[in-house]
Amino acid sequence: MGFEQIMVEVLKTLNFEYIFLIAAGVFIGLIVGALPGLTTTMGIALLTGITFKFSGHSAIALLMGLYVGGVSGGSLSAILVGIPGTPANASSTQDGFPLAMAGKGAQAITISRMASIIGTLFGIGCLAFLTPLLTELALKFTSAEFFLIGLFGVLISGALTGGDIALKGWVAGIFGLAIGMVGSDELTAWQRMTFGSPELFGGIPFIPIMIGFFGIPQVIEALADEKDVLVAKLDKTKVKIRDILKYGWVALRSGLIGVGVGIIPGVGEDVASWTSYGVAKKSSKHPEEYGKGSMEGLVAAETADNSCIGGAIIPLLSLGIPGSPPAAVMLGAFLIHGVRPGPMLSFEFPAFTYQAVSWLLVATIFMRFFAMWLAKPMQKILQIKNAILMPIVTVLCAIGAYSLDMRFIDIQLVFFAGLLGLLFKQGKYPAAPLVLGIVLGPLVDTNFRRALKASGGDFSIFFTRPVSLILVVSIVLLILGQLGFFGRVRSWFKRSKPAAAKQI
Amino acid sequence: MDESKIRLRSLDVFMGLGFLAVGAFVAYDGFIAFYAPQLVTVEKASNPGVSTIFIGALMGLLGLVIAAIGLLGSGHPLRIAQQAVSETLRSKAFYKGVIALACIAVYFFVFWDRIPYVVSTFLFLAGMMAVFKAGAWWKIALIAGTTVAIVWYVFGVLAMIPLP
């Protein structure tokens, strides 16, 4: 498809309807993101259920608007009340809230907004440039590579988000893969783990599980532990362009970190912003200011989590493997709306990547204005009691899940997924690998068996192709690294050196 | 090791055993498929049981390792669990959480599909807000009524979803 044709296709999806929906998505996203307890992932899951009747790609445009709005909206509450609206903005709280308490709230919001814009634009640029390249590469992949990429994604996501111990992330991811395999097998139509229930023959629906897993635990926790919120007042300071340009290098480096983390399957914005914050603090001339109200720290955190959006969409569009939990839910939404991400997307919808780029650009423009307009009313919105907000969220969880297929079992699934979510939170098991596992379950399963079928049951197919070999080596190194193998080798070398010196 | 970490390790024992049980079930389901007479014509390499045996075994193994780490870290998981449960049962937050979960369960399992949507949702919203002391009764009624009206209009009328 030529440049002109692509432009025609892009302009077709930039009419009033799309622009209005993107604006609505950004607006909803900013509010969802700003309200502590409601996450971007949950917002996308809820809205997917609500928008499933929308025509064409308009629902996807709306969800992309919500993604952009949600990630940057979280910084509003991080700055104003010191509670991150979403996990992605936890690092923004470190410096945003102290700045607001020092009477620089408006300045902090403006600077963080500019950082969000720079980050989002950087991510979009990388999305436009890298997606076609990765798609070209992915077209050469066989089932063996797709299986290994899926497995690697689940394992690395588990390792990076495991927190307590990496094994927890891995078991969460493997559990997700098992959930993703429930239902009728794609190759033989054999029913797996359905307990004979015809409602499970089509598999466990992804969206109700996501709504329940993220929504119900938040509702329970918020109601069980209602806290008084201290809202910082906004000043009237104007921010000049040169105030932002001072942090140009920090923003560029954070943008790169954000995109890099975003491309890693299932890791997401929170890891991106903490990594960027850590790197910025280490390389800063004034590390002592971090955590006490450093604009530099705020810029580092906000740029990275926003650039991660574009980064997370790159593997989603080119490989069909989401780079973050919100992107994983987006994958579910894509499938509902007839878009199957992966290398074949460039044949089915050749202009889709550029349409997505244009929607994200429009969303960034709206985010710039809405975030500033919403800052004042948000001071009031953030004081809404959980006792009012959470019952409404529960009603939306139920109707969001029900509206997809109008089945009572989906409501039950929301509840049981909620219980599972509560258990995972108590045990400190990360959600991201589970989400990724559920999404990638069918991909890992079918490609594993297709590869074995193609090789006549010979497992060497997973080692004899260059990309497969690299992936196998990466998986082995990842597992050894997480089990502390390299640390032990290093300490053994350290111990053996002085011993050798003594002998001499 | 601090108290919260020891408690977490104690929980790891039980959750690890849970994952072991789920993994065993998944692998068992895989074996059933692998030896199913209906799939005798399907090549063994592409048998649906292959993936589930692999995934089930992996999950079981990881569950076992987590349980072992938990056992080593906590020492006496049952005794620690007993302490944790008795302390949790005395906390206000726990009861609030149980009440919230019960309200949701009643709405999802009892009200939904049995009582007309508008009535059930209003009852749930007003009831839950009242239980958690959201404000004066008229305020609760106003918020619950407005929310139900908006949800009904957006989903029932605009999106034409047949609400129960």
Interface residues (C-beta under 8 A of the other chain):
Chain A: I50 K53 D164 I165 L167 K168 W170 V171 I174 F175 L177 A178 M181 D185 L187 T188 W190 R192 M193 I216 V219 I220 E221 L223 A224 D225 E226 K385 N386 A387 I388 M390 P391 I392 T394 V395 L396 A398 I399 Y402 S403 M406 F408 I411 Q412 V414 F415 G418 L423 Q426 G427 K428 Y429 V444 D445 F448 R449 R450 L452 K453 S455 G456 G457
Chain B: L8 L11 D12 M15 F19 V22 G23 F25 V26 D29 G30 A33 A36 Q38 L39 V42 E43 K44 A45 S46 N47 P48 V50 S51 T52 F54 I55 G56 L58 M59 L62 G63 V65 I66 I69 A93 F94 K96 G97 A100 L101 C103 I104 A105 Y107 F108 F109 W112 D113 T121 F124 L125 M128 M129 F132 K133 A134 G135 I143 T147 V151 V154 F155 A159 M160 I161 P162
